[in-house]
Amino acid sequence: MSDSPDGPPPIRVVAGSPTDEETAAVAALLSRLLDERAASAAALPGTPVRSRWDRSVRPIRPTWPVEKDWRDH
């Protein structure tokens, strides 16, 4: 195994004698965890959050439809 930043980090077993399958399972788990960590560090695109003030704004109603002006009697 190499210590290059592009390759996976080396795994060193300090106790016991795991089988090749057990070592592969641990390597797959650690790889997945590192991928999830890298993905969570990336900025997520999202909708802008509106403030409570913006959410409370209501549209202005249109003018009242009248047949004639209120000053015309």
CHARMM-style PDB file with segment names, atoms N, HN, CA, C and O in Angstrom:
ATOM      1  N   MET     1       0.839  -1.184   0.000  1.00  0.00      PROA
ATOM      2  CA  MET     1       0.000   0.000   0.000  1.00  0.00      PROA
ATOM      3  C   MET     1       0.878   1.240   0.000  1.00  0.00      PROA
ATOM      4  O   MET     1       1.978   1.247   0.553  1.00  0.00      PROA
ATOM      5  N   SER     2       0.363   2.293  -0.637  1.00  0.00      PROA
ATOM      6  HN  SER     2      -0.530   2.287  -1.086  1.00  0.00      PROA
ATOM      7  CA  SER     2       1.139   3.521  -0.714  1.00  0.00      PROA
ATOM      8  C   SER     2       0.570   4.557   0.234  1.00  0.00      PROA
ATOM      9  O   SER     2      -0.593   4.488   0.633  1.00  0.00      PROA
ATOM     10  N   ASP     3       1.403   5.510   0.585  1.00  0.00      PROA
ATOM     11  HN  ASP     3       2.347   5.566   0.261  1.00  0.00      PROA
ATOM     12  CA  ASP     3       0.969   6.599   1.459  1.00  0.00      PROA
ATOM     13  C   ASP     3       0.594   7.838   0.664  1.00  0.00      PROA
ATOM     14  O   ASP     3       0.566   8.936   1.219  1.00  0.00      PROA
ATOM     15  N   SER     4       0.309   7.688  -0.612  1.00  0.00      PROA
ATOM     16  HN  SER     4       0.333   6.796  -1.062  1.00  0.00      PROA
ATOM     17  CA  SER     4      -0.041   8.838  -1.441  1.00  0.00      PROA
ATOM     18  C   SER     4      -1.423   9.353  -1.055  1.00  0.00      PROA
ATOM     19  O   SER     4      -2.271   8.568  -0.630  1.00  0.00      PROA
ATOM     20  N   PRO     5      -1.670  10.664  -1.195  1.00  0.00      PROA
ATOM     21  CA  PRO     5      -2.976  11.222  -0.825  1.00  0.00      PROA
ATOM     22  C   PRO     5      -4.106  10.753  -1.731  1.00  0.00      PROA
ATOM     23  O   PRO     5      -5.275  10.845  -1.357  1.00  0.00      PROA
ATOM     24  N   ASP     6      -3.769  10.245  -2.935  1.00  0.00      PROA
ATOM     25  HN  ASP     6      -2.819  10.170  -3.239  1.00  0.00      PROA
ATOM     26  CA  ASP     6      -4.808   9.801  -3.860  1.00  0.00      PROA
ATOM     27  C   ASP     6      -5.335   8.412  -3.513  1.00  0.00      PROA
ATOM     28  O   ASP     6      -6.499   8.106  -3.772  1.00  0.00      PROA
ATOM     29  N   GLY     7      -4.498   7.586  -2.940  1.00  0.00      PROA
ATOM     30  HN  GLY     7      -3.552   7.835  -2.729  1.00  0.00      PROA
ATOM     31  CA  GLY     7      -4.897   6.214  -2.638  1.00  0.00      PROA
ATOM     32  C   GLY     7      -5.523   6.117  -1.256  1.00  0.00      PROA
ATOM     33  O   GLY     7      -5.487   7.066  -0.472  1.00  0.00      PROA
ATOM     34  N   PRO     8      -6.095   4.962  -0.974  1.00  0.00      PROA
ATOM     35  CA  PRO     8      -6.695   4.773   0.344  1.00  0.00      PROA
ATOM     36  C   PRO     8      -5.615   4.696   1.418  1.00  0.00      PROA
ATOM     37  O   PRO     8      -4.503   4.244   1.143  1.00  0.00      PROA
ATOM     38  N   PRO     9      -5.924   5.126   2.623  1.00  0.00      PROA
ATOM     39  CA  PRO     9      -4.925   5.054   3.683  1.00  0.00      PROA
ATOM     40  C   PRO     9      -4.679   3.590   4.061  1.00  0.00      PROA
ATOM     41  O   PRO     9      -5.587   2.766   3.953  1.00  0.00      PROA
ATOM     42  N   PRO    10      -3.473   3.264   4.499  1.00  0.00      PROA
ATOM     43  CA  PRO    10      -3.181   1.879   4.859  1.00  0.00      PROA
ATOM     44  C   PRO    10      -3.928   1.490   6.140  1.00  0.00      PROA
ATOM     45  O   PRO    10      -4.176   2.321   7.013  1.00  0.00      PROA
ATOM     46  N   ILE    11      -4.274   0.216   6.223  1.00  0.00      PROA
ATOM     47  HN  ILE    11      -4.073  -0.460   5.514  1.00  0.00      PROA
ATOM     48  CA  ILE    11      -4.936  -0.318   7.415  1.00  0.00      PROA
ATOM     49  C   ILE    11      -3.938  -1.238   8.103  1.00  0.00      PROA
ATOM     50  O   ILE    11      -3.330  -2.105   7.474  1.00  0.00      PROA
ATOM     51  N   ARG    12      -3.782  -1.032   9.397  1.00  0.00      PROA
ATOM     52  HN  ARG    12      -4.276  -0.327   9.907  1.00  0.00      PROA
ATOM     53  CA  ARG    12      -2.845  -1.846  10.148  1.00  0.00      PROA
ATOM     54  C   ARG    12      -3.611  -2.583  11.231  1.00  0.00      PROA
ATOM     55  O   ARG    12      -4.293  -1.956  12.042  1.00  0.00      PROA
ATOM     56  N   VAL    13      -3.514  -3.867  11.257  1.00  0.00      PROA
ATOM     57  HN  VAL    13      -2.961  -4.377  10.599  1.00  0.00      PROA
ATOM     58  CA  VAL    13      -4.160  -4.693  12.268  1.00  0.00      PROA
ATOM     59  C   VAL    13      -3.208  -4.787  13.449  1.00  0.00      PROA
ATOM     60  O   VAL    13      -2.057  -5.197  13.295  1.00  0.00      PROA
ATOM     61  N   VAL    14      -3.691  -4.403  14.637  1.00  0.00      PROA
ATOM     62  HN  VAL    14      -4.626  -4.070  14.762  1.00  0.00      PROA
ATOM     63  CA  VAL    14      -2.819  -4.398  15.807  1.00  0.00      PROA
ATOM     64  C   VAL    14      -3.072  -5.585  16.735  1.00  0.00      PROA
ATOM     65  O   VAL    14      -2.260  -5.858  17.619  1.00  0.00      PROA
ATOM     66  N   ALA    15      -4.190  -6.295  16.544  1.00  0.00      PROA
ATOM     67  HN  ALA    15      -4.850  -6.072  15.826  1.00  0.00      PROA
ATOM     68  CA  ALA    15      -4.461  -7.465  17.382  1.00  0.00      PROA
ATOM     69  C   ALA    15      -5.319  -8.442  16.606  1.00  0.00      PROA
ATOM     70  O   ALA    15      -6.106  -8.040  15.749  1.00  0.00      PROA
ATOM     71  N   GLY    16      -5.173  -9.706  16.896  1.00  0.00      PROA
ATOM     72  HN  GLY    16      -4.533 -10.032  17.592  1.00  0.00      PROA
ATOM     73  CA  GLY    16      -5.972 -10.724  16.242  1.00  0.00      PROA
ATOM     74  C   GLY    16      -5.446 -11.044  14.861  1.00  0.00      PROA
ATOM     75  O   GLY    16      -4.413 -10.524  14.438  1.00  0.00      PROA
ATOM     76  N   SER    17      -6.155 -11.894  14.173  1.00  0.00      PROA
ATOM     77  HN  SER    17      -6.993 -12.317  14.517  1.00  0.00      PROA
ATOM     78  CA  SER    17      -5.768 -12.264  12.807  1.00  0.00      PROA
ATOM     79  C   SER    17      -7.031 -12.337  11.959  1.00  0.00      PROA
ATOM     80  O   SER    17      -7.581 -13.418  11.753  1.00  0.00      PROA
ATOM     81  N   PRO    18      -7.495 -11.182  11.463  1.00  0.00      PROA
ATOM     82  CA  PRO    18      -8.724 -11.176  10.673  1.00  0.00      PROA
ATOM     83  C   PRO    18      -8.507 -11.860   9.327  1.00  0.00      PROA
ATOM     84  O   PRO    18      -7.399 -11.895   8.792  1.00  0.00      PROA
ATOM     85  N   THR    19      -9.596 -12.400   8.803  1.00  0.00      PROA
ATOM     86  HN  THR    19     -10.496 -12.373   9.237  1.00  0.00      PROA
ATOM     87  CA  THR    19      -9.531 -13.006   7.469  1.00  0.00      PROA
ATOM     88  C   THR    19      -9.529 -11.888   6.429  1.00  0.00      PROA
ATOM     89  O   THR    19      -9.763 -10.719   6.736  1.00  0.00      PROA
ATOM     90  N   ASP    20      -9.259 -12.285   5.204  1.00  0.00      PROA
ATOM     91  HN  ASP    20      -9.068 -13.235   4.955  1.00  0.00      PROA
ATOM     92  CA  ASP    20      -9.277 -11.302   4.117  1.00  0.00      PROA
ATOM     93  C   ASP    20     -10.665 -10.673   3.973  1.00  0.00      PROA
ATOM     94  O   ASP    20     -10.780  -9.481   3.688  1.00  0.00      PROA
ATOM     95  N   GLU    21     -11.705 -11.460   4.168  1.00  0.00      PROA
ATOM     96  HN  GLU    21     -11.612 -12.429   4.400  1.00  0.00      PROA
ATOM     97  CA  GLU    21     -13.077 -10.944   4.064  1.00  0.00      PROA
ATOM     98  C   GLU    21     -13.381  -9.938   5.167  1.00  0.00      PROA
ATOM     99  O   GLU    21     -14.031  -8.923   4.916  1.00  0.00      PROA
ATOM    100  N   GLU    22     -12.920 -10.204   6.382  1.00  0.00      PROA
ATOM    101  HN  GLU    22     -12.391 -11.028   6.586  1.00  0.00      PROA
ATOM    102  CA  GLU    22     -13.136  -9.277   7.495  1.00  0.00      PROA
ATOM    103  C   GLU    22     -12.385  -7.970   7.263  1.00  0.00      PROA
ATOM    104  O   GLU    22     -12.905  -6.886   7.530  1.00  0.00      PROA
ATOM    105  N   THR    23     -11.163  -8.084   6.766  1.00  0.00      PROA
ATOM    106  HN  THR    23     -10.741  -8.965   6.549  1.00  0.00      PROA
ATOM    107  CA  THR    23     -10.384  -6.877   6.466  1.00  0.00      PROA
ATOM    108  C   THR    23     -11.053  -6.073   5.353  1.00  0.00      PROA
ATOM    109  O   THR    23     -11.095  -4.845   5.416  1.00  0.00      PROA
ATOM    110  N   ALA    24     -11.573  -6.753   4.341  1.00  0.00      PROA
ATOM    111  HN  ALA    24     -11.539  -7.752   4.290  1.00  0.00      PROA
ATOM    112  CA  ALA    24     -12.261  -6.064   3.246  1.00  0.00      PROA
ATOM    113  C   ALA    24     -13.534  -5.386   3.756  1.00  0.00      PROA
ATOM    114  O   ALA    24     -13.860  -4.285   3.312  1.00  0.00      PROA
ATOM    115  N   ALA    25     -14.255  -6.021   4.677  1.00  0.00      PROA
ATOM    116  HN  ALA    25     -13.989  -6.915   5.037  1.00  0.00      PROA
ATOM    117  CA  ALA    25     -15.470  -5.422   5.230  1.00  0.00      PROA
ATOM    118  C   ALA    25     -15.148  -4.154   6.009  1.00  0.00      PROA
ATOM    119  O   ALA    25     -15.856  -3.153   5.894  1.00  0.00      PROA
ATOM    120  N   VAL    26     -14.086  -4.195   6.798  1.00  0.00      PROA
ATOM    121  HN  VAL    26     -13.511  -5.008   6.892  1.00  0.00      PROA
ATOM    122  CA  VAL    26     -13.681  -3.002   7.558  1.00  0.00      PROA
ATOM    123  C   VAL    26     -13.228  -1.901   6.604  1.00  0.00      PROA
ATOM    124  O   VAL    26     -13.553  -0.731   6.808  1.00  0.00      PROA
ATOM    125  N   ALA    27     -12.487  -2.264   5.573  1.00  0.00      PROA
ATOM    126  HN  ALA    27     -12.224  -3.214   5.407  1.00  0.00      PROA
ATOM    127  CA  ALA    27     -12.031  -1.266   4.601  1.00  0.00      PROA
ATOM    128  C   ALA    27     -13.213  -0.636   3.872  1.00  0.00      PROA
ATOM    129  O   ALA    27     -13.225   0.573   3.641  1.00  0.00      PROA
ATOM    130  N   ALA    28     -14.211  -1.449   3.507  1.00  0.00      PROA
ATOM    131  HN  ALA    28     -14.202  -2.432   3.695  1.00  0.00      PROA
ATOM    132  CA  ALA    28     -15.395  -0.917   2.829  1.00  0.00      PROA
ATOM    133  C   ALA    28     -16.170   0.020   3.752  1.00  0.00      PROA
ATOM    134  O   ALA    28     -16.652   1.064   3.312  1.00  0.00      PROA
ATOM    135  N   LEU    29     -16.292  -0.342   5.014  1.00  0.00      PROA
ATOM    136  HN  LEU    29     -15.900  -1.190   5.371  1.00  0.00      PROA
ATOM    137  CA  LEU    29     -16.992   0.502   5.981  1.00  0.00      PROA
ATOM    138  C   LEU    29     -16.286   1.843   6.157  1.00  0.00      PROA
ATOM    139  O   LEU    29     -16.922   2.897   6.121  1.00  0.00      PROA
ATOM    140  N   LEU    30     -14.980   1.796   6.344  1.00  0.00      PROA
ATOM    141  HN  LEU    30     -14.464   0.940   6.372  1.00  0.00      PROA
ATOM    142  CA  LEU    30     -14.234   3.048   6.513  1.00  0.00      PROA
ATOM    143  C   LEU    30     -14.286   3.904   5.258  1.00  0.00      PROA
ATOM    144  O   LEU    30     -14.378   5.128   5.349  1.00  0.00      PROA
ATOM    145  N   SER    31     -14.228   3.287   4.106  1.00  0.00      PROA
ATOM    146  HN  SER    31     -14.153   2.293   4.032  1.00  0.00      PROA
ATOM    147  CA  SER    31     -14.324   4.028   2.851  1.00  0.00      PROA
ATOM    148  C   SER    31     -15.672   4.726   2.736  1.00  0.00      PROA
ATOM    149  O   SER    31     -15.747   5.890   2.341  1.00  0.00      PROA
ATOM    150  N   ARG    32     -16.734   4.009   3.083  1.00  0.00      PROA
ATOM    151  HN  ARG    32     -16.673   3.063   3.404  1.00  0.00      PROA
ATOM    152  CA  ARG    32     -18.088   4.586   3.030  1.00  0.00      PROA
ATOM    153  C   ARG    32     -18.222   5.754   4.001  1.00  0.00      PROA
ATOM    154  O   ARG    32     -18.798   6.789   3.664  1.00  0.00      PROA
ATOM    155  N   LEU    33     -17.685   5.582   5.209  1.00  0.00      PROA
ATOM    156  HN  LEU    33     -17.217   4.742   5.482  1.00  0.00      PROA
ATOM    157  CA  LEU    33     -17.756   6.667   6.197  1.00  0.00      PROA
ATOM    158  C   LEU    33     -17.007   7.907   5.720  1.00  0.00      PROA
ATOM    159  O   LEU    33     -17.475   9.031   5.903  1.00  0.00      PROA
ATOM    160  N   LEU    34     -15.849   7.700   5.112  1.00  0.00      PROA
ATOM    161  HN  LEU    34     -15.468   6.787   4.963  1.00  0.00      PROA
ATOM    162  CA  LEU    34     -15.088   8.841   4.590  1.00  0.00      PROA
ATOM    163  C   LEU    34     -15.818   9.514   3.435  1.00  0.00      PROA
ATOM    164  O   LEU    34     -15.786  10.739   3.320  1.00  0.00      PROA
ATOM    165  N   ASP    35     -16.479   8.732   2.572  1.00  0.00      PROA
ATOM    166  HN  ASP    35     -16.504   7.737   2.665  1.00  0.00      PROA
ATOM    167  CA  ASP    35     -17.261   9.310   1.478  1.00  0.00      PROA
ATOM    168  C   ASP    35     -18.426  10.133   2.011  1.00  0.00      PROA
ATOM    169  O   ASP    35     -18.695  11.226   1.512  1.00  0.00      PROA
ATOM    170  N   GLU    36     -19.120   9.614   3.024  1.00  0.00      PROA
ATOM    171  HN  GLU    36     -18.902   8.726   3.430  1.00  0.00      PROA
ATOM    172  CA  GLU    36     -20.247  10.345   3.610  1.00  0.00      PROA
ATOM    173  C   GLU    36     -19.779  11.622   4.282  1.00  0.00      PROA
ATOM    174  O   GLU    36     -20.451  12.651   4.209  1.00  0.00      PROA
ATOM    175  N   ARG    37     -18.634  11.556   4.932  1.00  0.00      PROA
ATOM    176  HN  ARG    37     -18.089  10.719   4.991  1.00  0.00      PROA
ATOM    177  CA  ARG    37     -18.095  12.751   5.587  1.00  0.00      PROA
ATOM    178  C   ARG    37     -17.737  13.819   4.557  1.00  0.00      PROA
ATOM    179  O   ARG    37     -18.005  15.002   4.763  1.00  0.00      PROA
ATOM    180  N   ALA    38     -17.131  13.397   3.451  1.00  0.00      PROA
ATOM    181  HN  ALA    38     -16.913  12.435   3.284  1.00  0.00      PROA
ATOM    182  CA  ALA    38     -16.772  14.344   2.389  1.00  0.00      PROA
ATOM    183  C   ALA    38     -18.028  14.937   1.758  1.00  0.00      PROA
ATOM    184  O   ALA    38     -18.056  16.126   1.440  1.00  0.00      PROA
ATOM    185  N   ALA    39     -19.060  14.126   1.576  1.00  0.00      PROA
ATOM    186  HN  ALA    39     -19.037  13.161   1.835  1.00  0.00      PROA
ATOM    187  CA  ALA    39     -20.304  14.623   0.971  1.00  0.00      PROA
ATOM    188  C   ALA    39     -21.014  15.588   1.902  1.00  0.00      PROA
ATOM    189  O   ALA    39     -21.627  16.550   1.438  1.00  0.00      PROA
ATOM    190  N   SER    40     -20.947  15.355   3.202  1.00  0.00      PROA
ATOM    191  HN  SER    40     -20.449  14.574   3.579  1.00  0.00      PROA
ATOM    192  CA  SER    40     -21.630  16.249   4.132  1.00  0.00      PROA
ATOM    193  C   SER    40     -20.892  17.575   4.276  1.00  0.00      PROA
ATOM    194  O   SER    40     -21.486  18.577   4.674  1.00  0.00      PROA
ATOM    195  N   ALA    41     -19.611  17.585   3.958  1.00  0.00      PROA
ATOM    196  HN  ALA    41     -19.128  16.771   3.635  1.00  0.00      PROA
ATOM    197  CA  ALA    41     -18.841  18.825   4.045  1.00  0.00      PROA
ATOM    198  C   ALA    41     -19.104  19.728   2.846  1.00  0.00      PROA
ATOM    199  O   ALA    41     -18.867  20.934   2.920  1.00  0.00      PROA
ATOM    200  N   ALA    42     -19.588  19.166   1.750  1.00  0.00      PROA
ATOM    201  HN  ALA    42     -19.780  18.186   1.690  1.00  0.00      PROA
ATOM    202  CA  ALA    42     -19.874  19.963   0.556  1.00  0.00      PROA
ATOM    203  C   ALA    42     -21.117  20.810   0.796  1.00  0.00      PROA
ATOM    204  O   ALA    42     -22.032  20.404   1.512  1.00  0.00      PROA
ATOM    205  N   ALA    43     -21.134  21.960   0.204  1.00  0.00      PROA
ATOM    206  HN  ALA    43     -20.390  22.290  -0.377  1.00  0.00      PROA
ATOM    207  CA  ALA    43     -22.290  22.847   0.335  1.00  0.00      PROA
ATOM    208  C   ALA    43     -23.488  22.240  -0.378  1.00  0.00      PROA
ATOM    209  O   ALA    43     -23.384  21.789  -1.518  1.00  0.00      PROA
ATOM    210  N   LEU    44     -24.597  22.234   0.289  1.00  0.00      PROA
ATOM    211  HN  LEU    44     -24.681  22.600   1.216  1.00  0.00      PROA
ATOM    212  CA  LEU    44     -25.811  21.686  -0.295  1.00  0.00      PROA
ATOM    213  C   LEU    44     -26.630  22.798  -0.929  1.00  0.00      PROA
ATOM    214  O   LEU    44     -26.880  23.823  -0.294  1.00  0.00      PROA
ATOM    215  N   PRO    45     -27.051  22.609  -2.176  1.00  0.00      PROA
ATOM    216  CA  PRO    45     -27.918  23.620  -2.766  1.00  0.00      PROA
ATOM    217  C   PRO    45     -29.283  23.553  -2.095  1.00  0.00      PROA
ATOM    218  O   PRO    45     -29.812  22.468  -1.852  1.00  0.00      PROA
ATOM    219  N   GLY    46     -29.834  24.688  -1.804  1.00  0.00      PROA
ATOM    220  HN  GLY    46     -29.405  25.570  -2.002  1.00  0.00      PROA
ATOM    221  CA  GLY    46     -31.126  24.694  -1.147  1.00  0.00      PROA
ATOM    222  C   GLY    46     -31.890  25.958  -1.482  1.00  0.00      PROA
ATOM    223  O   GLY    46     -31.362  26.895  -2.080  1.00  0.00      PROA
ATOM    224  N   THR    47     -33.103  25.954  -1.091  1.00  0.00      PROA
ATOM    225  HN  THR    47     -33.532  25.192  -0.605  1.00  0.00      PROA
ATOM    226  CA  THR    47     -33.913  27.137  -1.312  1.00  0.00      PROA
ATOM    227  C   THR    47     -33.568  28.162  -0.248  1.00  0.00      PROA
ATOM    228  O   THR    47     -33.296  27.792   0.894  1.00  0.00      PROA
ATOM    229  N   PRO    48     -33.574  29.425  -0.591  1.00  0.00      PROA
ATOM    230  CA  PRO    48     -33.266  30.439   0.406  1.00  0.00      PROA
ATOM    231  C   PRO    48     -34.336  30.442   1.497  1.00  0.00      PROA
ATOM    232  O   PRO    48     -35.526  30.266   1.233  1.00  0.00      PROA
ATOM    233  N   VAL    49     -33.884  30.644   2.700  1.00  0.00      PROA
ATOM    234  HN  VAL    49     -32.918  30.786   2.915  1.00  0.00      PROA
ATOM    235  CA  VAL    49     -34.805  30.652   3.835  1.00  0.00      PROA
ATOM    236  C   VAL    49     -35.406  32.045   3.975  1.00  0.00      PROA
ATOM    237  O   VAL    49     -34.691  33.043   4.056  1.00  0.00      PROA
ATOM    238  N   ARG    50     -36.740  32.090   4.001  1.00  0.00      PROA
ATOM    239  HN  ARG    50     -37.321  31.279   3.935  1.00  0.00      PROA
ATOM    240  CA  ARG    50     -37.415  33.375   4.156  1.00  0.00      PROA
ATOM    241  C   ARG    50     -37.597  33.672   5.639  1.00  0.00      PROA
ATOM    242  O   ARG    50     -37.883  32.777   6.434  1.00  0.00      PROA
ATOM    243  N   SER    51     -37.431  34.920   5.990  1.00  0.00      PROA
ATOM    244  HN  SER    51     -37.199  35.647   5.344  1.00  0.00      PROA
ATOM    245  CA  SER    51     -37.605  35.319   7.378  1.00  0.00      PROA
ATOM    246  C   SER    51     -39.081  35.296   7.750  1.00  0.00      PROA
ATOM    247  O   SER    51     -39.949  35.228   6.879  1.00  0.00      PROA
ATOM    248  N   ARG    52     -39.354  35.353   9.026  1.00  0.00      PROA
ATOM    249  HN  ARG    52     -38.649  35.408   9.733  1.00  0.00      PROA
ATOM    250  CA  ARG    52     -40.749  35.380   9.486  1.00  0.00      PROA
ATOM    251  C   ARG    52     -41.451  36.630   8.949  1.00  0.00      PROA
ATOM    252  O   ARG    52     -42.641  36.601   8.635  1.00  0.00      PROA
ATOM    253  N   TRP    53     -40.707  37.709   8.850  1.00  0.00      PROA
ATOM    254  HN  TRP    53     -39.741  37.733   9.105  1.00  0.00      PROA
ATOM    255  CA  TRP    53     -41.283  38.944   8.334  1.00  0.00      PROA
ATOM    256  C   TRP    53     -41.718  38.754   6.880  1.00  0.00      PROA
ATOM    257  O   TRP    53     -42.829  39.131   6.509  1.00  0.00      PROA
ATOM    258  N   ASP    54     -40.845  38.171   6.062  1.00  0.00      PROA
ATOM    259  HN  ASP    54     -39.943  37.864   6.364  1.00  0.00      PROA
ATOM    260  CA  ASP    54     -41.185  37.946   4.657  1.00  0.00      PROA
ATOM    261  C   ASP    54     -42.358  36.989   4.498  1.00  0.00      PROA
ATOM    262  O   ASP    54     -43.186  37.159   3.603  1.00  0.00      PROA
ATOM    263  N   ARG    55     -42.430  35.987   5.362  1.00  0.00      PROA
ATOM    264  HN  ARG    55     -41.758  35.848   6.089  1.00  0.00      PROA
ATOM    265  CA  ARG    55     -43.529  35.026   5.254  1.00  0.00      PROA
ATOM    266  C   ARG    55     -44.862  35.649   5.653  1.00  0.00      PROA
ATOM    267  O   ARG    55     -45.918  35.188   5.219  1.00  0.00      PROA
ATOM    268  N   SER    56     -44.819  36.695   6.476  1.00  0.00      PROA
ATOM    269  HN  SER    56     -43.961  37.070   6.829  1.00  0.00      PROA
ATOM    270  CA  SER    56     -46.069  37.295   6.940  1.00  0.00      PROA
ATOM    271  C   SER    56     -46.626  38.331   5.967  1.00  0.00      PROA
ATOM    272  O   SER    56     -47.768  38.767   6.116  1.00  0.00      PROA
ATOM    273  N   VAL    57     -45.840  38.727   4.981  1.00  0.00      PROA
ATOM    274  HN  VAL    57     -44.912  38.374   4.860  1.00  0.00      PROA
ATOM    275  CA  VAL    57     -46.279  39.742   4.034  1.00  0.00      PROA
ATOM    276  C   VAL    57     -47.383  39.167   3.147  1.00  0.00      PROA
ATOM    277  O   VAL    57     -47.247  38.081   2.584  1.00  0.00      PROA
ATOM    278  N   ARG    58     -48.451  39.903   3.040  1.00  0.00      PROA
ATOM    279  HN  ARG    58     -48.562  40.785   3.497  1.00  0.00      PROA
ATOM    280  CA  ARG    58     -49.557  39.480   2.183  1.00  0.00      PROA
ATOM    281  C   ARG    58     -49.635  40.433   0.993  1.00  0.00      PROA
ATOM    282  O   ARG    58     -49.299  41.610   1.117  1.00  0.00      PROA
ATOM    283  N   PRO    59     -50.068  39.937  -0.136  1.00  0.00      PROA
ATOM    284  CA  PRO    59     -50.153  40.826  -1.302  1.00  0.00      PROA
ATOM    285  C   PRO    59     -51.226  41.896  -1.090  1.00  0.00      PROA
ATOM    286  O   PRO    59     -52.217  41.676  -0.394  1.00  0.00      PROA
ATOM    287  N   ILE    60     -51.009  43.028  -1.691  1.00  0.00      PROA
ATOM    288  HN  ILE    60     -50.204  43.207  -2.257  1.00  0.00      PROA
ATOM    289  CA  ILE    60     -51.978  44.118  -1.615  1.00  0.00      PROA
ATOM    290  C   ILE    60     -53.155  43.767  -2.512  1.00  0.00      PROA
ATOM    291  O   ILE    60     -52.980  43.365  -3.663  1.00  0.00      PROA
ATOM    292  N   ARG    61     -54.346  43.923  -1.972  1.00  0.00      PROA
ATOM    293  HN  ARG    61     -54.488  44.249  -1.037  1.00  0.00      PROA
ATOM    294  CA  ARG    61     -55.520  43.559  -2.765  1.00  0.00      PROA
ATOM    295  C   ARG    61     -55.712  44.573  -3.885  1.00  0.00      PROA
ATOM    296  O   ARG    61     -55.320  45.732  -3.748  1.00  0.00      PROA
ATOM    297  N   PRO    62     -56.306  44.152  -4.977  1.00  0.00      PROA
ATOM    298  CA  PRO    62     -56.553  45.092  -6.077  1.00  0.00      PROA
ATOM    299  C   PRO    62     -57.631  46.099  -5.681  1.00  0.00      PROA
ATOM    300  O   PRO    62     -58.345  45.909  -4.696  1.00  0.00      PROA
ATOM    301  N   THR    63     -57.733  47.135  -6.439  1.00  0.00      PROA
ATOM    302  HN  THR    63     -57.153  47.289  -7.239  1.00  0.00      PROA
ATOM    303  CA  THR    63     -58.743  48.153  -6.145  1.00  0.00      PROA
ATOM    304  C   THR    63     -60.133  47.558  -6.281  1.00  0.00      PROA
ATOM    305  O   THR    63     -60.347  46.614  -7.042  1.00  0.00      PROA
ATOM    306  N   TRP    64     -61.059  48.111  -5.548  1.00  0.00      PROA
ATOM    307  HN  TRP    64     -60.885  48.878  -4.930  1.00  0.00      PROA
ATOM    308  CA  TRP    64     -62.424  47.608  -5.539  1.00  0.00      PROA
ATOM    309  C   TRP    64     -63.094  47.953  -6.862  1.00  0.00      PROA
ATOM    310  O   TRP    64     -63.087  49.111  -7.281  1.00  0.00      PROA
ATOM    311  N   PRO    65     -63.670  46.955  -7.517  1.00  0.00      PROA
ATOM    312  CA  PRO    65     -64.311  47.266  -8.802  1.00  0.00      PROA
ATOM    313  C   PRO    65     -65.631  48.017  -8.579  1.00  0.00      PROA
ATOM    314  O   PRO    65     -66.558  47.485  -7.969  1.00  0.00      PROA
ATOM    315  N   VAL    66     -65.703  49.223  -9.064  1.00  0.00      PROA
ATOM    316  HN  VAL    66     -64.949  49.655  -9.559  1.00  0.00      PROA
ATOM    317  CA  VAL    66     -66.924  50.034  -8.916  1.00  0.00      PROA
ATOM    318  C   VAL    66     -67.368  50.513 -10.292  1.00  0.00      PROA
ATOM    319  O   VAL    66     -66.567  50.650 -11.217  1.00  0.00      PROA
ATOM    320  N   GLU    67     -68.636  50.757 -10.395  1.00  0.00      PROA
ATOM    321  HN  GLU    67     -69.287  50.645  -9.644  1.00  0.00      PROA
ATOM    322  CA  GLU    67     -69.179  51.234 -11.663  1.00  0.00      PROA
ATOM    323  C   GLU    67     -68.927  52.716 -11.859  1.00  0.00      PROA
ATOM    324  O   GLU    67     -68.753  53.184 -12.984  1.00  0.00      PROA
ATOM    325  N   LYS    68     -68.910  53.446 -10.763  1.00  0.00      PROA
ATOM    326  HN  LYS    68     -69.051  53.066  -9.849  1.00  0.00      PROA
ATOM    327  CA  LYS    68     -68.673  54.883 -10.863  1.00  0.00      PROA
ATOM    328  C   LYS    68     -67.794  55.327  -9.708  1.00  0.00      PROA
ATOM    329  O   LYS    68     -67.616  54.603  -8.729  1.00  0.00      PROA
ATOM    330  N   ASP    69     -67.271  56.475  -9.830  1.00  0.00      PROA
ATOM    331  HN  ASP    69     -67.415  57.064 -10.625  1.00  0.00      PROA
ATOM    332  CA  ASP    69     -66.413  57.024  -8.797  1.00  0.00      PROA
ATOM    333  C   ASP    69     -67.230  57.324  -7.551  1.00  0.00      PROA
ATOM    334  O   ASP    69     -68.405  57.672  -7.669  1.00  0.00      PROA
ATOM    335  N   TRP    70     -66.659  57.205  -6.375  1.00  0.00      PROA
ATOM    336  HN  TRP    70     -65.705  56.923  -6.279  1.00  0.00      PROA
ATOM    337  CA  TRP    70     -67.392  57.425  -5.119  1.00  0.00      PROA
ATOM    338  C   TRP    70     -67.856  58.870  -4.976  1.00  0.00      PROA
ATOM    339  O   TRP    70     -68.801  59.148  -4.238  1.00  0.00      PROA
ATOM    340  N   ARG    71     -67.195  59.793  -5.681  1.00  0.00      PROA
ATOM    341  HN  ARG    71     -66.427  59.567  -6.281  1.00  0.00      PROA
ATOM    342  CA  ARG    71     -67.581  61.190  -5.573  1.00  0.00      PROA
ATOM    343  C   ARG    71     -68.778  61.529  -6.451  1.00  0.00      PROA
ATOM    344  O   ARG    71     -69.413  62.570  -6.278  1.00  0.00      PROA
ATOM    345  N   ASP    72     -69.079  60.642  -7.393  1.00  0.00      PROA
ATOM    346  HN  ASP    72     -68.563  59.797  -7.533  1.00  0.00      PROA
ATOM    347  CA  ASP    72     -70.243  60.888  -8.260  1.00  0.00      PROA
ATOM    348  C   ASP    72     -71.495  60.439  -7.524  1.00  0.00      PROA
ATOM    349  O   ASP    72     -71.617  59.273  -7.149  1.00  0.00      PROA
ATOM    350  N   HSD    73     -72.391  61.328  -7.327  1.00  0.00      PROA
ATOM    351  HN  HSD    73     -72.293  62.275  -7.632  1.00  0.00      PROA
ATOM    352  CA  HSD    73     -73.626  60.996  -6.591  1.00  0.00      PROA
ATOM    353  C   HSD    73     -74.785  60.967  -7.529  1.00  0.00      PROA
ATOM    354  OT1 HSD    73     -75.913  60.708  -7.109  1.00  0.00      PROA
TER     355      HSD     73
END
